[in-house]
Amino acid sequence: LTSTFESFLLAVEKHNDAERQNMAEANTRARLRMTALYYYASIKHCLVLGTGNKVEDFGIKFFSKYGDGGVDLSPIGDLMKSEVRALGRFMGVKKELTDAVATDGLWDDGRGDEDQIKATYDELEWAMDWIENNALGFAYSPEQLSLLTKREQVVLSIYKKKFFEGEHKM
């Protein structure tokens, strides 16, 4: 789909903010991929399966709206990333796949998911679990926060910010 993507970029106006332009291009790549998947699913009379896990899909909403988030079924949507990896190991999936750096493949510089998010999936799982077990929604007390390390407080802040920023995707 590279030539289609490049033709599209030639046809649209560029934005003067490089960060916004890069994000728009990344999301467009995801939408083109999904368009291709639905094209083949239609021809073969199949459904499109999603690859998002619980933290990505329901926690920080780490997907492109109408891109990789637009699927018919989410078979691993209720599993944490750590559970997906463990399931893969149990099923005999090669270690280089189960332990690979997670990436959406949407960036020319090869950055991974955790580079974009600024937290590891293990940290995000911790945050999701902590909020579910220690807070009423996202309401938690200063006393509760004082019991956390500085990094845990940062991760909680990242998780909360991304959760609310992505609400429009739901």
C-alpha positions in Angstrom: 0.0 0.0 0.0 3.1 2.3 0.0 2.3 3.7 -3.5 -1.3 4.3 -2.5 -0.2 6.1 0.6 2.4 8.2 -1.2 -0.2 9.2 -3.9 -2.6 10.2 -1.1 0.1 12.4 0.5 0.7 14.1 -2.8 -3.1 14.9 -3.1 -3.6 16.4 0.3 -2.4 19.6 1.9 0.5 19.4 4.3 0.1 20.8 7.8 2.7 23.3 9.2 2.9 21.5 12.5 5.3 18.5 11.9 4.0 16.5 14.9 0.4 16.8 13.9 1.4 16.0 10.3 3.2 12.8 11.4 0.3 11.7 13.5 -2.1 12.2 10.7 0.1 10.2 8.4 0.5 7.4 10.9 -3.3 7.2 11.4 -3.8 7.3 7.6 -1.5 4.3 7.2 -3.6 2.4 9.8 -6.8 3.3 7.9 -5.4 2.2 4.6 -4.4 -1.2 6.1 -7.9 -1.6 7.5 -9.4 -0.7 4.1 -7.3 -3.4 2.5 -8.3 -5.9 5.2 -12.0 -5.2 4.7 -11.6 -5.4 1.0 -10.2 -9.0 1.3 -12.7 -9.9 4.0 -15.5 -8.9 1.7 -14.2 -10.9 -1.2 -13.6 -14.0 1.0 -16.8 -13.5 3.0 -14.8 -13.3 6.3 -14.6 -11.1 9.4 -11.7 -8.9 10.4 -10.1 -9.8 13.7 -8.5 -7.2 15.9 -5.1 -7.5 17.6 -5.7 -5.0 20.4 -5.4 -6.2 24.0 -7.2 -4.9 27.1 -4.8 -2.1 27.9 -4.6 -0.9 24.3 -8.3 -1.1 23.5 -10.0 -0.3 26.8 -7.3 1.4 28.8 -5.3 3.9 26.8 -7.2 3.5 23.5 -4.0 3.0 21.6 -5.4 2.5 18.2 -6.4 4.6 15.2 -10.1 5.5 15.0 -11.5 3.8 11.9 -8.1 2.1 11.4 -6.8 -0.8 13.5 -9.6 -0.1 16.0 -12.3 -0.8 13.4 -12.7 -4.6 13.6 -15.5 -7.1 13.6 -14.1 -9.3 16.5 -11.5 -8.7 19.2 -10.4 -12.2 20.3 -7.7 -10.9 22.7 -9.5 -7.7 23.7 -10.0 -9.0 27.3 -6.4 -10.1 27.8 -3.6 -8.0 29.1 -0.4 -7.8 26.9 1.4 -10.1 29.4 -1.4 -12.6 29.1 -1.3 -12.5 25.3 2.5 -13.2 25.5 2.0 -16.0 27.9 -0.8 -17.5 25.7 1.6 -17.3 22.7 4.3 -19.1 24.7 1.8 -21.8 25.8 0.7 -22.3 22.2 4.3 -22.7 21.1 4.7 -19.4 19.2 8.3 -18.6 18.6 10.1 -16.6 21.3 11.2 -13.9 18.9 7.5 -13.2 18.3 6.2 -13.4 21.9 9.0 -11.3 23.2 9.2 -8.9 20.3 9.1 -5.1 20.9 5.5 -4.1 20.3 5.1 -1.8 17.4 2.2 -0.6 15.3 4.5 -0.3 12.3 3.2 3.2 11.4 6.3 5.3 11.8 9.2 5.6 9.4 11.7 5.8 12.3 10.6 2.4 13.6 9.5 3.6 17.0 7.7 1.0 19.2 4.5 1.4 21.1 6.2 2.0 24.4 8.4 4.7 22.9 5.1 6.5 21.8 3.3 5.9 25.1 6.3 6.7 27.4 5.4 3.7 29.6 5.9 -0.1 29.3 2.9 -2.4 28.9 3.8 -3.9 32.3 3.5 -0.4 33.8 0.3 0.3 32.0 -1.2 -3.0 33.3 -0.2 -2.1 36.8 -1.9 1.3 36.4 -5.1 -0.2 35.0 -5.2 -2.7 37.8 -4.4 -0.1 40.5 -7.2 2.2 39.3 -9.7 -0.7 39.2 -8.8 -1.8 42.7 -7.9 1.4 44.5 -9.9 4.2 43.0 -13.5 5.2 42.4 -13.2 5.7 38.7 -10.2 8.0 38.5 -10.8 9.6 41.9 -8.0 8.8 44.3 -6.8 10.6 47.3 -3.5 12.4 47.8 -2.8 9.9 50.6 -3.2 7.0 48.1 -0.8 8.8 45.7 1.8 9.4 48.4 2.2 5.6 48.8 3.3 5.3 45.2 6.8 5.8 43.8 7.5 8.8 41.6 7.5 6.5 38.5 4.2 4.9 39.5 2.7 8.4 39.8 4.0 9.3 36.4 2.6 6.1 34.8 -0.7 6.7 36.5 -0.8 10.2 35.0 0.1 8.8 31.5 -2.6 6.2 31.8 -5.2 8.7 32.9 -4.3 11.2 30.3 -4.4 8.7 27.4 -7.6 7.1 28.8 -9.5 10.4 28.6 -7.8 11.6 25.3 -9.0 8.4 23.6 -12.6 8.4 24.9 -13.9 9.9 21.5 -12.7 6.6 19.9 -15.3 4.6 21.9 
